[in-house]
Amino acid sequence: MRIISKFHDYYDTVMIHGQDPSLVYERKTKEIVLKDKKMLELIYSIPRVCHYPTRKFPIETNRVIVGFCGKLIPFFHFLGNRNFNDPDDAKRRLFDNLNDYISYLISNKYNSYKEKVLKELFEKNDMISLNLTKKSWDACQKRFDKENVEDFFIEINAPIFLILERGFSDHVIIKNPCLKDIGFESFKPPFEAFQEISMFLGNVLTSDKMPEVKITDNILRDEKGFDDWSFRKQKDERKRKQK
């Protein structure tokens, strides 16, 4: 696969091992408003934490969906302290499990709670509003694993996309995003990502399909090695049989 793009992503390095020039990934990033009802329903189904009652405990999260080669992967994005300014923060704040989230909260001193207390909080349903608990997150992941959304990838014509929340009711799709910016390499290694994108482009999003050609009976007959006289009987042979 050959990649044409204005930015470098983490899986691009695999191209040094060889490229298939006949398969081209034109990686143009584009942002569009999400209107698809099924996708809106899916992103609303992702559990999250709105706020903790005391407000001294910033563990608010947002919903994120990564569409990757025919599959949807749910994530929660840590909003944290609004004044927290770290250039690498976007990578570390995207989570697909609660244990990593809890470890991150503790290591970055966002709270004075101990790990045991945090785990107990996430085991219960007392987090206010849309609750992110171990039980609800496990149920969410199982639902996403069962979803068949290949048609949506074909509709937007992209092997990769993000669905992000921009406020409570505003959602956008980012086609062909830079996965390096969200730290996706920690979820899928470079070679595996490159290989899956190549296969998805070649097998699902390819536009180089051979046109259907209607073959006439005469052409089909000629291809089999017959001619106009192959299935005809000579007049003399018919007369002999009649006698």
C-alpha positions in Angstrom: 0.0 0.0 0.0 1.2 3.5 -0.9 0.1 6.4 1.3 -0.5 9.9 -0.1 -0.9 12.3 2.9 0.1 15.7 4.2 0.9 14.3 7.7 2.9 11.4 9.1 1.2 8.7 11.1 2.7 6.1 13.4 2.1 3.1 11.0 3.7 4.9 7.9 7.1 3.5 8.8 6.0 0.0 7.6 6.2 1.3 4.0 10.0 1.0 4.2 9.6 -2.8 4.0 7.9 -2.5 0.6 4.9 -1.0 -1.1 2.2 -2.3 -3.4 1.9 0.6 -6.0 -1.4 -0.6 -7.2 -3.1 0.0 -3.8 -3.2 3.7 -2.9 -4.5 5.2 0.4 -5.2 8.9 -0.2 -5.4 10.0 3.4 -7.3 13.3 3.3 -8.7 14.4 6.7 -12.2 15.9 6.6 -14.6 16.8 9.4 -18.4 16.4 8.8 -21.4 16.6 11.1 -22.7 13.2 12.3 -26.3 12.6 11.3 -26.4 8.8 11.0 -29.1 7.6 13.6 -27.4 4.3 14.3 -24.0 6.0 15.0 -25.7 8.6 17.2 -27.4 5.8 19.2 -24.1 4.0 19.6 -22.2 7.0 20.9 -25.0 7.9 23.3 -24.8 4.3 24.6 -21.2 4.8 25.8 -21.2 5.3 29.6 -19.5 8.4 31.0 -19.0 10.4 34.2 -20.7 13.8 34.2 -19.4 15.1 37.5 -18.7 14.1 41.1 -20.9 15.9 43.7 -18.0 17.7 45.6 -16.4 19.0 42.4 -13.1 18.5 44.2 -12.7 15.3 42.3 -12.3 16.0 38.5 -13.0 12.7 36.8 -15.4 13.8 34.1 -15.3 11.9 30.8 -16.4 12.3 27.2 -17.4 9.7 24.7 -15.2 8.8 21.7 -15.6 6.1 18.9 -12.7 5.0 16.8 -13.8 3.4 13.5 -11.0 1.2 12.3 -11.3 -1.1 9.2 -14.9 -2.2 9.7 -14.9 -2.2 13.5 -16.0 0.3 16.1 -14.0 0.7 19.3 -15.5 2.7 22.2 -13.3 4.9 24.4 -13.8 7.4 27.1 -11.8 10.6 27.1 -10.7 12.2 30.4 -11.6 15.8 30.5 -9.9 16.5 33.9 -8.9 19.9 35.1 -9.8 22.5 32.5 -6.6 24.3 33.2 -4.4 21.3 32.8 -2.0 22.0 30.0 0.1 19.1 28.8 1.0 18.6 25.1 1.0 14.9 25.5 -2.2 14.8 27.5 -4.4 13.9 24.6 -2.6 10.6 24.2 -2.8 9.6 27.8 -6.4 10.6 28.4 -8.0 8.1 25.9 -9.0 4.9 27.7 -10.6 1.6 26.9 -10.6 0.2 30.4 -11.1 1.4 34.0 -7.9 0.1 35.5 -5.7 2.3 33.2 -8.0 5.3 34.0 -7.7 4.8 37.7 -3.9 4.4 37.5 -3.7 7.6 35.4 -5.8 9.6 37.9 -3.6 8.5 40.8 -0.2 9.0 39.0 -1.2 12.5 37.9 -2.4 13.5 41.3 -5.9 14.7 40.1 -7.3 13.7 43.5 -6.3 12.8 47.0 -8.2 9.5 47.0 -6.4 6.1 47.2 -6.6 3.5 44.5 -8.9 1.3 46.7 -11.4 4.1 47.1 -11.4 4.9 43.4 -12.1 1.2 42.5 -14.9 1.1 45.0 -16.5 4.2 43.4 -16.4 2.7 39.9 -17.9 -0.6 41.2 -21.0 1.3 42.4 -23.7 3.3 40.7 -23.3 6.5 42.6 -21.3 8.6 40.1 -24.2 10.9 39.1 -26.2 10.7 35.9 -24.6 8.7 33.0 -22.6 6.2 35.1 -19.2 4.8 34.1 -18.8 1.6 36.1 -17.1 -1.7 35.4 -20.4 -3.4 34.7 -21.7 -0.7 32.3 -18.4 -0.5 30.4 -18.2 -4.3 30.0 -21.7 -4.3 28.6 -20.8 -1.4 26.2 -17.8 -3.2 24.8 -19.8 -6.4 24.2 -22.4 -4.4 22.3 -19.8 -2.8 20.1 -18.2 -6.2 19.3 -21.5 -7.4 17.9 -22.2 -4.4 15.6 -21.9 -4.8 11.9 -21.1 -1.4 10.5 -19.1 -2.1 7.3 -21.7 -0.3 5.2 -21.0 2.9 7.1 -17.3 2.7 6.2 -18.3 2.2 2.6 -20.7 5.1 2.7 -18.1 7.6 4.0 -15.4 6.0 1.9 -12.7 5.8 4.7 -10.9 3.0 6.5 -10.5 5.1 9.6 -12.6 7.7 11.4 -13.3 9.3 14.7 -16.6 10.2 16.2 -16.3 13.0 18.8 -18.6 14.9 21.1 -18.6 18.6 20.7 -21.0 19.5 23.5 -24.0 17.5 24.6 -25.8 17.2 21.3 -23.1 18.1 18.7 -21.1 15.2 17.2 -18.6 15.2 14.4 -16.9 12.6 12.2 -13.3 13.1 11.4 -12.4 11.0 8.3 -8.9 9.7 8.0 -7.5 11.3 11.2 -4.0 11.1 12.5 -4.1 8.1 14.9 -0.8 9.2 16.4 -2.5 12.2 17.9 -4.7 10.0 20.1 -2.1 7.5 21.0 -3.7 4.7 19.0 -0.3 2.9 18.8 -0.8 1.6 22.3 -4.0 -0.2 21.1 -2.7 -1.5 17.8 0.9 -1.9 16.7 2.2 -0.3 13.5 2.6 -3.4 11.4 -0.8 -4.7 12.4 -2.5 -1.4 11.7 -0.8 -1.0 8.3 -1.7 -4.6 7.3 -5.4 -4.2 8.3 -5.7 -0.9 6.5 -4.2 -2.4 3.3 -6.6 -5.4 3.4 -9.6 -3.2 4.1 -8.8 -0.9 1.2 -8.1 -3.8 -1.1 -11.1 -5.9 -0.2 -13.8 -3.5 0.9 -13.2 0.0 -0.3 -11.6 -0.8 -3.6 -13.0 0.9 -6.7 -11.1 -1.2 -9.2 -13.9 -3.8 -9.7 -14.0 -5.5 -13.1 -17.2 -4.5 -14.9 -19.7 -7.3 -15.5 -19.7 -8.5 -19.1 -22.7 -10.4 -20.5 -21.5 -13.4 -22.5 -23.7 -14.5 -25.4 -24.4 -18.1 -26.1 -22.3 -18.0 -29.3 -19.2 -16.7 -27.4 -19.7 -19.3 -24.6 -19.9 -22.0 -27.3 -16.7 -20.8 -29.0 -14.9 -20.7 -25.7 -15.8 -24.4 -25.1 -14.3 -25.3 -28.5 -17.5 -25.9 -30.5 -18.7 -24.4 -33.8 -21.9 -23.9 -35.8 -21.9 -27.6 -36.9 -21.1 -29.2 -33.5 -24.7 -29.9 -32.5 -26.2 -30.4 -36.0 -26.9 -33.7 -37.7 -26.1 -34.3 -41.4 -29.2 -35.0 -43.7 -27.7 -38.3 -44.9 -27.4 -39.5 -41.3 -31.0 -38.7 -40.6 -32.2 -40.6 -43.7 -30.2 -43.7 -42.8 -31.8 -43.7 -39.4 -35.3 -43.4 -40.9 -34.7 -46.4 -43.2 
